[in-house]
Amino acid sequence: MKQTILITRKFFPELMNQIENDYNVIIWEKESPPDKQWVLDHLASADGIITMLTDIIDDQVISNGAAHHLKVISQMAVGFDNIDIQTATRHQIAIGNTPGVLTETTADFTWALLMALARQVVNSNNEVHQGIWRSWGPEVFAGADVFGKNLGIIGYGRIGQAVARRAVGFGMKVLVFVRNAKNQDSLPRVEFCDFDNLLQQSDFVSLHANLNSSSQGLIGKKQLQLMKPTAFLINTARGAMIDHNALHDSLIKHQLAGAALDVFDPEPIPLDHPLLKLHNVIITPHIASASLATRRRMAEMTIKNVIAGIEGKPLPYCVNPEIYGS
């Protein structure tokens, strides 16, 4: 009898076909995240589940799966703060993710946002599409220089370091804040400093920390007031690190030059949020890892994890390896 995999979003048909050859597959067919009740309704038959970062896999979901025969939760993402890891570990359910694969892709996109924000790429493009072509003038769409400026990086894991490597090519001084700077690779023109100094000195501040209790609300009113009024804030990490109401206040008071956000809290951003009305804000729908090659590799890693878990083997990319003992 074939085992069953529950999948909360469609991806790469040729990879899905490979799974369907060997397993029963139950798929949420819509592009939007599934209702939690849909997940609960189908867990009774699931041996494994493939999830996305937008799915809420909480205590109720995991306990329901454990009461039947759920063995593995394989997430198609690096992050896993949407999953109750503690409950899963208690029930000996393996959690998989896709580490390392999106490092360079996310760093590329961080730079895409940074450059677009500094040089008013989005605003000028929008005007041209609206039939507006301003005559050349000394201050028309005059943006900020990037070369030789100070870049502050908060969080210095794989992605933060990849962003720093690119900054060296722009002749930037890189200021890094990380809670534990031990065993971190350093590059020319990279300097570790405390949080407040980074905010005060940086022309661009980019967030790359993990979301946890210490980084939740990391950038609020107090922190924004420390930044230069000519500085820009970029976030490709997690939306909950920023107090978005405080960010809006800083922008309309000209205490900050602009912001580029690929992540938000909540997602999707409410259509009536005041940040959407500001011309010095770029907001993209959580697409920093969205290159075809990267997303395909993530899908392949996710499939390897779910199959290993169903077959009772250790996951190749496991978040909670302690379930396997010593």
Residue, then its C-alpha position, 0 to 999 in steps of 0.5 A: m500500500k502506498q504511503t501518503i504525502l500531503i503537499t500544501r502548494k503545487f511546484f515544478p510538475e516534473l518533480m511532483n510527477q516523480i513523487e506521484n509515481d511512488y506515493n499517494v499525493i494530496i495537494w492543495e491546488k490553490e496558490s494561496p496558503p491552505d486553510k488550517q482546517w484543510v490540513l487538519d482534515h487530511l492529516a489522518s492519512a498523511d505519513g509526511i507533509i510538505t509545507m511552506l513558510t506561510d503555513i501555520i504548523d502549530d501544536q494542534v496540527i502536529s499533535n493531530g498528525a502524531a495521533h495518526h501516523l505522521k512521521v515527517i514535516s518537510q518545509m520548502a524554506v530555510g526558516f521554520d519559525n512557523i513550525d512548533i519544533q518543540t511539539a514535533t520533537r516531543h512526538q519524534i516527528a522529523i522536521g526538514n528544511t532547505p539550508g544553504v541553497l538560497t544564500e547567494t540568491t537572497a544576497d543578490f536580491t538584497w542588492a537589487l533592493l538596495m540599488a533600486l531604492a538608492r537610485q529611485v529605479v521603481n519610482s522612475n520606471n512607474e512614471v515612464h509607464q504612466g506616460i510621464w517623462r521628466s525633462w533632464g534636471p539637476e535634481v530629477f530622480a537624483g538618488a543616493d550614491v552607493f559606492g564608498k558608503n557604509l553598509g550595516i549588516i545585522g546578522y552575519g550568517r551565510i546570507g549576511q556574509a554573502v551581502a558583505r562580499r558584494a559590498v567589498g566590490f562597491g568599496m563600502k565599509v561594512l559594519v556588522f552586528v552579531r550577538n556572537a562574533k566568535n568564529q565569524d569570517s571577516l573580510p577586508r573593510v568589515e568591522f564588527c561593532d555594537f548595535d547602536n554604532l552600526l545604526q548611527q554610522s550606516d548609510f544602508v542597514s540590511l537585516h539578515a538575523n534569524l527571527n527569535s525572541s531577541s530579534q522580534g521588534l529589533i527595529g523600532k522607534k528608538q532604533l530608527q531615531l539613531m539612524k541618519p536621515t539620509a539612511f535606507l533600511i532593507n529587510t529580506a529576513r523576517g517582517a516581525m523584526i521591524d515595527h512598521n508603524a514606527l517605520h512609517d512615522s520615521l519616513i513621513k517625518h524625514q528621519l529616514a530616507g527610504a526602506a525596501l521590504d521583501v518581508f512583512d508582518p503580517e503577510p500579505i501586507p494589508l492593502d490599507h497599510p500607510l507604507l504602501k502610499l509612500h514613494n520612498v518605500i519598495i515592498t516586494p512579496h517575499i521573493a528574495s529566493a525566487s530564482l528558478a534554479t534556487r527554487r528547484r533546488m529547494a524543491e529537490m531538497t524538500i523531496k529528499n527530506v520527506i522521502a527519507g522521513i517516510e522511509g524511517k531514515p534520518l533526514p539529510y537536512c534536519v532541523n531537530p536531529e536530536i530525535y535520532g539520539s546519539 
